[in-house]
Amino acid sequence: MTGCSPTEATQNDAVAAGNNDSQDVSLLNVSYDVSRDFYRDYNELFRTDYLKSHPDSEVKVNQSHGGSSKQALSVANGLQADVVTFNQETDMNLLVERGLVSTDWQQALPNGAVPYTSTMVLLVRTGNPKNIKDWSDLARNDVEVVIPNPKTSGTARYAFLGAYGYGLHQFKEKSSENPTKTDGFIKKLLANVVTYDNGARAATTSFTQRGLGDVLITTENEAHLTAKQFAKGQVDIVYPSYSITIANPVAVVTAVTEKSGKTAAANAYLKGLWDKPAQELMAEMYMRPSNEQVLATHKDTLPDIETFDPVTVFGSWNQIMDGFFVDGGRFDQLASTKTSSK
């Protein structure tokens, strides 16, 4: 349940497997915090499928999970990932800048290399005792909020931007035009934050196991998994009236795979995400698959909601990062508590 950084053991295992002289293949998927449950099940799907086309080879996929940006930095600093599966484009761009991921990574796979999307929802205590119905309620004086740290977590950035986009929508303001009403709303919301954890799964733990806060801002898939598994009977999901679209890009770390001879296997691993069984699995795990037909068959658990594209509202991800999340940016200016775990 806790957010985890790549461990030395995981790195050593991946290196040892990569040096194996047999036809067996070992891949390391470095991913964001709350994707671990999906990839655990997808890895088994891929292993079975890979064996059919490569009967003399076994494939093992090791997983590493943590805050998306923290994971990207680990790969940039030497963690030998074969594939990366993030929840923010800028984390991928960092690896492109370091020469680890090809510049054409978005053209290498369908749908701009985004196999599924998600959105931000609100997780509340069972029975919704604080009667939280929308983003606006998170700014009330009697509500305590749990989110991860936007400095280390892509999920937290989407949480912040989801709330901010809602404010712009409600007050009919624009981010580039001194949105004073939205800023005031967000300042009140951030004043209610009781902890900033490093990653989304750690924030889930703070909310469900540590009992912190009245509401957790988290991804749709994490909220459903929490309600069904981690804290069954203890939480309810509230869909806000207007939320944000979360794109989840994937890419092969070619600088690593070309040296180890794993590029073909790594490509097969990611391409398999668009196969129907994987798309079905995404929907079953409460992710929104890019296959519209598959998505349409899961409307009962993945309802139609009004969302916005952060790039359309705020500009490019480089502009978003520079404007909101650099030291001294708008997030720091509006936050009234230190962005560290409590």
C-alpha positions as CSV (number, residue, x, y, z in Angstrom):
1,M,0.0,0.0,0.0
2,T,2.9,2.4,0.4
3,G,4.4,4.4,-2.4
4,C,7.8,2.9,-3.3
5,S,10.9,4.1,-5.0
6,P,13.1,1.8,-7.1
7,T,15.0,-0.4,-4.8
8,E,18.6,-1.5,-5.2
9,A,17.4,-5.1,-5.2
10,T,15.1,-4.4,-8.1
11,Q,17.9,-2.8,-10.1
12,N,20.3,-5.6,-9.3
13,D,17.7,-8.2,-10.3
14,A,17.1,-6.4,-13.6
15,V,20.8,-6.2,-14.4
16,A,21.3,-9.9,-13.5
17,A,18.4,-11.0,-15.7
18,G,19.7,-8.9,-18.6
19,N,23.0,-10.6,-18.5
20,N,21.4,-14.1,-18.7
21,D,22.8,-16.0,-21.7
22,S,19.6,-18.0,-22.2
23,Q,16.8,-17.1,-24.6
24,D,14.7,-15.9,-21.6
25,V,14.0,-12.2,-21.5
26,S,13.7,-9.9,-18.5
27,L,12.2,-6.5,-18.8
28,L,12.0,-3.7,-16.3
29,N,8.9,-1.5,-16.5
30,V,9.4,1.8,-14.5
31,S,6.0,3.3,-13.9
32,Y,4.0,5.7,-11.9
33,D,2.5,5.0,-8.5
34,V,-1.0,3.7,-8.9
35,S,-0.5,1.6,-12.1
36,R,1.0,-1.3,-10.2
37,D,-2.2,-3.4,-10.0
38,F,-2.9,-3.1,-13.7
39,Y,0.6,-3.9,-14.9
40,R,0.8,-6.9,-12.5
41,D,-2.1,-8.5,-14.3
42,Y,-1.1,-7.3,-17.8
43,N,2.4,-8.8,-17.3
44,E,0.8,-12.2,-17.0
45,L,-1.2,-11.6,-20.2
46,F,1.9,-10.6,-22.0
47,R,3.9,-13.5,-20.7
48,T,1.4,-16.0,-22.0
49,D,1.0,-14.3,-25.4
50,Y,4.8,-13.9,-25.8
51,L,5.3,-17.6,-25.2
52,K,2.9,-18.4,-28.1
53,S,5.0,-16.6,-30.6
54,H,8.4,-17.3,-28.9
55,P,8.0,-20.9,-27.6
56,D,11.6,-21.2,-26.6
57,S,11.6,-18.0,-24.5
58,E,10.1,-17.0,-21.2
59,V,9.7,-13.4,-20.5
60,K,9.6,-11.8,-17.0
61,V,8.6,-8.3,-16.4
62,N,9.9,-6.6,-13.2
63,Q,8.0,-3.6,-11.9
64,S,9.1,-0.4,-10.2
65,H,6.6,2.2,-9.0
66,G,6.6,5.6,-7.4
67,G,5.7,9.2,-8.1
68,S,5.9,9.6,-11.9
69,S,8.4,12.5,-11.9
70,K,10.6,10.8,-9.3
71,Q,10.6,7.6,-11.4
72,A,11.6,9.6,-14.5
73,L,14.4,11.1,-12.6
74,S,15.6,7.7,-11.4
75,V,15.7,6.5,-15.1
76,A,17.5,9.7,-16.1
77,N,20.0,9.0,-13.4
78,G,20.8,5.5,-14.4
79,L,18.0,3.1,-13.5
80,Q,18.0,0.6,-16.3
81,A,14.4,0.7,-17.4
82,D,13.5,-1.1,-20.6
83,V,10.1,0.6,-20.8
84,V,8.6,3.5,-19.0
85,T,4.8,4.0,-18.5
86,F,4.2,7.4,-17.0
87,N,1.2,9.7,-16.4
88,Q,2.6,12.9,-17.7
89,E,4.3,13.9,-21.0
90,T,7.0,16.0,-19.3
91,D,8.3,13.0,-17.5
92,M,8.8,11.4,-20.9
93,N,10.3,14.6,-22.3
94,L,13.0,14.5,-19.7
95,L,14.2,11.1,-21.0
96,V,14.1,12.3,-24.5
97,E,16.3,15.2,-23.5
98,R,18.8,12.8,-21.9
99,G,18.9,10.7,-25.1
100,L,17.3,7.7,-23.5
101,V,13.9,7.7,-25.3
102,S,13.6,8.3,-29.1
103,T,12.3,11.7,-30.2
104,D,9.6,10.0,-32.2
105,W,8.2,8.0,-29.3
106,Q,4.7,9.4,-29.8
107,Q,4.7,8.2,-33.4
108,A,6.0,4.7,-32.5
109,L,2.6,3.6,-31.0
110,P,-1.1,4.2,-31.7
111,N,-3.0,7.2,-30.2
112,G,0.1,9.2,-29.6
113,A,1.5,6.4,-27.4
114,V,-1.3,6.8,-24.9
115,P,-3.1,3.4,-24.4
116,Y,-5.6,4.7,-21.8
117,T,-6.6,7.8,-20.0
118,S,-8.1,8.5,-16.6
119,T,-9.5,11.4,-14.7
120,M,-9.6,12.8,-11.2
121,V,-12.3,12.0,-8.7
122,L,-13.0,12.5,-5.0
123,L,-12.9,9.7,-2.5
124,V,-14.8,10.4,0.7
125,R,-15.7,8.4,3.9
126,T,-18.5,6.0,3.6
127,G,-21.9,7.7,3.7
128,N,-20.2,11.0,2.7
129,P,-20.6,12.6,6.2
130,K,-19.3,16.0,5.0
131,N,-21.7,16.0,2.0
132,I,-18.9,16.6,-0.5
133,K,-20.4,16.9,-4.0
134,D,-17.9,18.8,-6.0
135,W,-14.6,20.6,-6.1
136,S,-16.1,23.7,-4.5
137,D,-16.7,21.8,-1.2
138,L,-13.0,21.2,-0.8
139,A,-12.6,24.9,0.0
140,R,-15.0,24.8,2.9
141,N,-13.6,25.4,6.4
142,D,-14.8,22.1,7.8
143,V,-13.1,19.8,5.1
144,E,-9.6,18.3,5.3
145,V,-8.0,17.3,2.0
146,V,-5.4,14.6,1.2
147,I,-3.3,14.8,-2.1
148,P,0.2,13.8,-3.0
149,N,3.0,16.3,-3.5
150,P,2.9,18.1,-6.9
151,K,6.7,18.4,-6.8
152,T,7.1,14.6,-7.1
153,S,3.8,13.2,-8.2
154,G,2.1,13.5,-11.6
155,T,-1.2,12.5,-10.0
156,A,-0.9,15.4,-7.7
157,R,-0.4,17.8,-10.5
158,Y,-3.5,16.5,-12.2
159,A,-5.3,16.9,-8.9
160,F,-4.2,20.6,-8.6
161,L,-4.9,21.3,-12.3
162,G,-8.3,19.5,-12.1
163,A,-9.4,21.8,-9.2
164,Y,-7.9,24.9,-10.9
165,G,-9.6,24.1,-14.2
166,Y,-12.9,23.7,-12.4
167,G,-12.4,27.1,-10.8
168,L,-11.7,28.7,-14.2
169,H,-14.8,27.0,-15.6
170,Q,-17.0,28.1,-12.7
171,F,-15.8,31.7,-12.5
172,K,-15.4,32.1,-16.3
173,E,-11.8,33.1,-16.0
174,K,-8.7,32.3,-18.0
175,S,-5.4,31.1,-16.5
176,S,-3.4,33.7,-18.4
177,E,-5.6,36.7,-17.4
178,N,-5.1,37.1,-13.6
179,P,-7.8,34.7,-12.4
180,T,-8.3,36.2,-9.0
181,K,-11.5,34.3,-8.1
182,T,-9.9,31.0,-9.1
183,D,-6.7,31.8,-7.2
184,G,-8.8,32.6,-4.1
185,F,-10.7,29.3,-4.4
186,I,-7.5,27.2,-4.8
187,K,-5.8,29.0,-1.9
188,K,-8.7,28.0,0.4
189,L,-8.5,24.4,-0.9
190,L,-4.8,24.1,-0.4
191,A,-5.1,25.5,3.1
192,N,-7.2,22.5,3.9
193,V,-4.5,20.0,2.8
194,V,-3.4,17.9,5.8
195,T,-0.6,16.0,4.1
196,Y,1.4,16.0,0.9
197,D,2.7,12.5,0.3
198,N,5.4,11.6,-2.3
199,G,3.1,9.5,-4.4
200,A,-0.6,8.7,-5.0
201,R,-0.5,5.3,-3.4
202,A,1.1,6.8,-0.3
203,A,-1.7,9.3,-0.2
204,T,-4.2,6.5,-0.4
205,T,-2.5,4.9,2.6
206,S,-2.7,8.2,4.5
207,F,-6.4,8.5,3.8
208,T,-7.4,4.8,4.4
209,Q,-5.0,3.5,6.9
210,R,-3.8,6.6,8.8
211,G,-7.3,8.1,8.8
212,L,-6.2,11.5,7.6
213,G,-8.6,13.9,5.9
214,D,-12.2,13.9,4.8
215,V,-11.5,13.6,1.1
216,L,-8.7,12.1,-1.1
217,I,-8.2,13.6,-4.5
218,T,-7.1,10.7,-6.7
219,T,-7.4,9.0,-10.1
220,E,-10.6,7.3,-11.1
221,N,-8.9,3.9,-11.2
222,E,-7.2,4.3,-7.8
223,A,-10.5,5.4,-6.2
224,H,-12.4,2.3,-7.6
225,L,-9.6,-0.1,-6.5
226,T,-9.6,1.5,-3.0
227,A,-13.4,1.2,-2.7
228,K,-13.4,-2.4,-4.0
229,Q,-10.2,-3.7,-2.3
230,F,-8.1,-1.6,0.0
231,A,-10.9,0.0,2.0
232,K,-14.1,-1.9,1.0
233,G,-17.1,-0.5,2.8
234,Q,-15.1,2.4,4.2
235,V,-15.2,4.9,1.3
236,D,-17.5,6.3,-1.4
237,I,-16.6,7.8,-4.8
238,V,-17.8,11.2,-5.8
239,Y,-17.6,12.3,-9.4
240,P,-17.0,16.1,-9.7
241,S,-19.1,18.0,-12.3
242,Y,-16.1,18.9,-14.3
243,S,-12.7,17.3,-14.2
244,I,-9.4,16.8,-16.1
245,T,-8.3,14.3,-18.7
246,I,-5.2,12.3,-17.7
247,A,-3.1,10.9,-20.5
248,N,-0.8,8.0,-19.7
249,P,2.1,7.9,-22.2
250,V,4.4,4.8,-22.7
251,A,7.7,4.4,-24.5
252,V,10.7,2.1,-25.0
253,V,13.9,3.3,-23.4
254,T,15.9,2.6,-26.5
255,A,19.2,3.6,-25.1
256,V,18.9,0.7,-22.7
257,T,17.2,-1.9,-24.9
258,E,19.5,-1.5,-27.9
259,K,22.5,-2.3,-25.7
260,S,20.9,-5.4,-24.2
261,G,19.2,-6.7,-27.3
262,K,15.7,-6.3,-25.8
263,T,14.2,-3.7,-28.2
264,A,12.0,-6.2,-30.0
265,A,10.6,-7.6,-26.7
266,A,10.1,-4.2,-25.2
267,N,8.2,-3.0,-28.3
268,A,6.0,-6.1,-28.2
269,Y,5.3,-5.4,-24.5
270,L,4.0,-1.9,-25.2
271,K,2.2,-2.8,-28.5
272,G,0.3,-5.4,-26.6
273,L,-1.3,-2.7,-24.6
274,W,-3.6,-1.9,-27.6
275,D,-4.7,-5.6,-28.0
276,K,-8.3,-6.1,-27.0
277,P,-7.5,-8.3,-24.0
278,A,-5.3,-5.6,-22.5
279,Q,-7.9,-2.9,-23.3
280,E,-10.5,-5.0,-21.6
281,L,-8.3,-5.4,-18.6
282,M,-7.8,-1.6,-18.4
283,A,-11.5,-1.1,-18.3
284,E,-11.9,-3.8,-15.7
285,M,-9.3,-2.0,-13.6
286,Y,-11.2,1.3,-14.1
287,M,-8.9,2.9,-16.6
288,R,-10.4,4.4,-19.7
289,P,-9.1,2.3,-22.7
290,S,-8.4,4.1,-26.0
291,N,-10.6,1.5,-27.8
292,E,-13.9,3.3,-27.9
293,Q,-15.9,0.1,-28.4
294,V,-14.3,-1.5,-25.2
295,L,-15.0,1.8,-23.3
296,A,-18.6,1.8,-24.4
297,T,-19.2,-1.6,-22.9
298,H,-18.1,-0.4,-19.5
299,K,-20.3,2.7,-19.1
300,D,-21.7,1.4,-15.8
301,T,-18.3,1.8,-14.1
302,L,-16.7,4.4,-16.4
303,P,-19.5,6.9,-16.8
304,D,-19.5,9.8,-19.3
305,I,-18.2,12.9,-17.6
306,E,-17.3,16.4,-18.7
307,T,-13.5,16.8,-18.8
308,F,-11.0,19.2,-20.1
309,D,-7.6,18.7,-21.7
310,P,-5.0,20.5,-19.6
311,V,-2.9,21.6,-22.6
312,T,-6.0,23.2,-24.1
313,V,-6.7,25.2,-20.9
314,F,-3.2,25.9,-19.6
315,G,-0.9,25.7,-22.6
316,S,1.9,23.1,-23.3
317,W,3.2,20.9,-20.5
318,N,6.4,23.0,-20.5
319,Q,4.3,26.1,-19.9
320,I,2.3,24.3,-17.2
321,M,5.4,23.1,-15.4
322,D,7.1,26.6,-15.6
323,G,4.0,28.4,-14.6
324,F,2.6,26.2,-11.8
325,F,5.1,23.7,-10.4
326,V,8.6,25.2,-10.5
327,D,9.9,26.5,-7.2
328,G,8.1,29.8,-6.6
329,G,5.4,29.0,-9.2
330,R,1.7,29.5,-8.8
331,F,1.3,26.3,-6.7
332,D,3.9,27.5,-4.2
333,Q,2.3,31.0,-4.2
334,L,-1.1,29.6,-3.4
335,A,-0.1,26.8,-1.0
336,S,-0.2,27.8,2.7
337,T,1.5,24.7,4.0
338,K,4.9,23.2,3.2
339,T,4.9,20.5,0.5
340,S,6.3,17.8,2.6
341,S,4.8,14.7,4.2
342,K,3.5,15.2,7.7
